Amino acid sequence: MSAGPRTESGPRAGRGLAALGARHRGTPALIGQRLVQIPAVLFVVSVLVFWLIQVVPGDPGRNALGPYATAEQVIEWNAARGLDGSVFERYLSWMAGFVTGQWGTSIVYGEPVRELILARLGNSIALGLFAFVVLVPLAVGVGVLQARKEGSRTDRAFTVGLMSLASVPEFVVGVVLLIVFGLIFPVLPIQSGDAVGTGFLPQLRAMTLPALTLALGYLSVLARMTRGGVIEATGSQFYRTAVIKGLRGGELFRRHVARNALIPTISLLGVYLGALLGGSAVVETLFGYPGLGELLVTATQKKDIFVLVAGVMLTGLISLVALLITDVVFTIVDPRVRFTGRN
């Protein structure tokens, strides 16, 4: 009796399934570890920020009531808002309210801090996602082009341009874009605040200049990282083997270059995503965009304690979640990554 055709249900298939399971087995444990670490990190951040705010010169009551208010009026104003007593007592009172959703009232705006910050956070997330969508294809495209033109005039020209761009502060890039697209070619609005909430297309036009400013600020590093990854991948043994086997064009790049070349870039993307979603104080202030970064600048100037601490906590949470997502993506993209119980 002749044997039938061999299938992959034998040892080879078993090894494949075992390798696949081992690849993702540590992911739930990794997520669990990070979910335990995130509250601990946020607790340390809250203690440091709350203490630093207290030691900064200035009195919230005096800032709110003005220089002509009496000392008794300032004391009463601070007491009514829980700003009297020791630093430890104020911190415990604030923390008890924060974890229960009672974030206090803004000293400057006179509005509930929770509603104020969440509204501004939504604006910053919209701006950050727009900037991220602009940044990633642009950086990857420039990096791949440089790698394919390695050593040529095109590569050297892009290198000089990117290094020059990296040395220019964000607010300078923003001012140049304001002059070019706001005055010389007035096709985009200069101030973004008036268009927020007026509809998708008007708000998208208003966010274009600040989003482009944010994207250009991170373009140089990401493009250079992509260039280095592509050059390393195309010079590897597995790439040469794929070429010998006859792979060409898009399939060769997609299967043997892109995945390996973009692995080092993913870590930077996670960091930048957290920074973009958390809001950029400089860019939002420059363009008058009502985001979280612009709100925190005002809170710092006016010593709006409750707004400042809650805003820093949220931006820290966003950054930590972005790093968690980055770690999870590593386990999917890079088969060499293994997470064990010792991590």
N, C-alpha and C positions, 0 to 999 in steps of 0.2 A: 504494500500500500504506500503510494508516494505521498510525501509530505506536501502540505499546501504552502502557499506563499507566506513568507515570514512577515510578521507585523511588528510594530514597535511596542507591543505589550510586554516584552521581555525585560531583561536587565537594562538595556539601553534606555527604554522609555522610563523605567523606574528611576534610573539615575537622573534623567531629565526632569521628572517631576520632583525628585528630591532636591535638585539644584534650584528649581523654581521656588519650592517651598522655603528652602534655606535663605534664598535671596530676600524674601519678604517677611520671614518669621520674626525678625527683630523690629519691624516697623511699629506694631502696636505697643511694644515695650518702650520704644523711643518716644512715641507720642505721650505715653503715660508719664515718663520721666520729665518731659518738657512741661506737661500740664502741672506737675508738682513744682517744678522750678520756677515757672512764671509767677505765681503768687509770691514766692519768696523774694524774687528779684524786685517785683513791684513794691513789696513792703520796704525793702532797703531804700529804693528810690524815693518813696513817700517820706521816710524819715529824714533823708538827706535834704530833699527839697524843702520840706516844712521847716527844718532847722535853719537852712540857709536863708529862707525868706525872713525869718525872725531877726537874724543878725544884720541884715541889710538896713542901712540907715533909713529912717522915715517912719511915720505913724499913719496907718490907714485912716484913722479918725481925723487927723489933722489934714490929710490930703483931701478927704471928702468934704469937710466943713470949711476949709479955707483958713487963712492966717489970722482972721479976726475972731474966730471962735475962742471962747474961754477954755481953760484947762478942764473945768468941770463938765462942760458940754462935750469935749472930746472923750473924757472918761466914760460918760454916760453912753455916748454913741458906740464906743468900743464894747462896753459891757452888754448892750442890747444885741450885738451881733456875735457874741461869744469870742471876742478878741481880747478879753482880759484874763488874768490869771497867769500861771506859769506856762512855759512852752509845752511841758509834758501834759498838762491838763488840757490845753487847747488842742494838742495833737490827738489825744484820746477822744475828745468830743468830736473833732472833725472826722476821725476814722470811723467812729460809731455811726455817724450820719452818712458817710460815703458808702459804706458797705450795704446800707439799707436804702440807698437811692436818694437820701436827703443831702444834697451837695452844697446847700447854703444859698445865699443870695449875693449876686455880684455887687461889689462896692461901687463900681463905676457906672454900670448900666442899670442897677436896681432890678434886675430880672433874675429868675431862678437859674442857678449856674448850670444845672443839668440840661435844661432846654436850650440855653444859650450855647453851650459847648457842643452839644449833639448837632445843632443846626450848622454851626461853623465847621464841625468835623465832616458833615456831609458835603459841604462845598469843597473842602480840601481833598476828600476822597475822589470827587469828580475831577478836580484839577490834576491830582496825582495819577489817576488812571489814564487820563488824556495824555499826560506827559510820558507815561510808561509806554503807551501804544505808539507814540512818536519815536521814543528813544530806542526800543529794542530792534525794530526792523532797520532803522538808520544805522545803528552801531554795528549790527551783524553784517549788513550789506557793505559798509565801508571796510570792516575788518576782512571780510572774504575777498573783496576787490584788492585790498593791499596784499593779501597773502598770494593771490594768483599773479599779481604783478610784482612779486618780491624782487627788490633790488633795482627796479625800473624808476624812471623819473616820476611816474604816477605814484609809486609807493613813497618815494622821498618827499614829494609835494604834500601828500596826505599826512605824512609823519610830521612835517614842519607845521602844517596847519593845525593838526590836532594838539601838538605840544604847545603851540601858541594859544590855542583856545583854552587849554588846561591851566595856563598861567594867568588868565583873565578872570577877575572875580565875577560872581553872578550878577551883581547889580550893574557892572559895566556892560555886560552882554545885554542886560535888559534895557539899559539906556540907549544903546546902539539900536536895538530893535524898535524902541519907541521912536527914535529919530527917523529911521528908515521907513517903517510901516505906518507911523502915526503922523509924520510931517512931510517927508519927501514923497512917499507913495501912500496917501491916507486911505488905505483899504481896510484897516482893522481898527477897532476902538482902542484908545489909549487907556482909559480907565475901565476896569472890568466890573466894578461893583454895581453899576446901574443896570446891567443886563442880567444879573442873577435873578432867576425866577420869572423871567419874561418869556420863556419858551426855549425849546431845545436849540434851534438854529442860532438865535441871537446870543444865547449863553455860550454856545460852542465858538462863535466868532470872538466873543469877549475873552474866552479862555485861551485862544490860540497863542497870543504873544507870551503870557506867563508860562504856558505849557512848553512852548518852544524854548524859552529861557531855561527852564528846569532841565529839559532834555539835553540841551547843549552843554550844561554844566557837568553832566555825567558821560557825555559822548566819548570823550578822549580815552578814558580808562577802559571802557567796555570795548571800544573798537580795537584798541591795542591788545587787549586780552584775547579777543576773537582772532585777530591776526596771528598771534603767537600760537593759539591752539590749532588753527588750520595748518600752519606751517609744520608744526610738530606732527600732526596726524598724517599729512601727505608725505612726510619723510620717514614714516614708520614702516616696519616690515610687513604688517598686515595690509597696508595700503598697496605696497608693491606686489604682494601676493594676489590681491584682488585685481590689479591691473593685468598681471600675467594670465589670470583666469579669464580675462576678456571683458570685465565690467568696464563700462564707460559712462560718461555723462552724468545725468541726474541721479541715476541709481547708485553709481559709485560714490557720489558726493553725499547722498542721503544716508546710505548704509554704513559707509566706512570713514566719512570725514565729519559730517555735521554733528553726529551724536557724540563723538569723542572730542571734537574741537570745542564744543559748547559746554562741556562739563566744568572746566575751570571758571567759565563765565557765570554759571548758575549761582554760585555763592555771592558774587557781586550783585547780581540781579535781585537776590533776596534782600540784601542790605539796602539797595537803592529803592526797592519797592516800599519798604518800611519807611524810609525817609520821605519819599514822595507822598505817600498816603497820609503821613503825619503832618504835612503842611510845611511849606518853606516860608519862614518869617520874612526874609529879605525880599523874595519875589512877590509875595502877597502884599507886602507894604508898598513896594515900588509901584505896582499896578492897581493899588486900591482894591484888591480882591478880598472879599469878606470871608476869609478862611480861618482855620484854627491858628496858624502861625501869626497872622496879623493880630488876632485877638490876644495871643500870649505876649506879644510885644507891648500892647497897650496895658495888659495886666501887670507886666513887669514895671513899666514906667509909673503906674498909679499904685503899685503894691496891692493889687487886687488878689489877696491871698487865696481865696477859695477857687477863683477861676484859674489861677496859675498852677496850683497844686493838682487840681482835677485835670487840667489840660496836659500837664506833663505826664500824669499817670496814663492817660489815654494814648498819648503818642508813644510812651514806652510799651504799652500793651500791643499796639499795632506793630512796632518793630519786632517784638518777641514772637508774635504770631507769624510775621513774615519770615523770620528765621526758621521757625518750626516747619512752615511750608517748604522752605528751601531744603531742609534736611530730608523731608519725605520725598521730594522730587529727586534728590540724589539717589535714594534707594531704587527709584524706578528707572532713571536714566543710566546710571552707572552700575553695571553688574558686579564691579569689583568692590563696591561698598558693602560692608557687613556690619551689623550692629549686634553685639552680644550682650549678655547680662552684665558684663564688667564695665560697659560704657555708661 
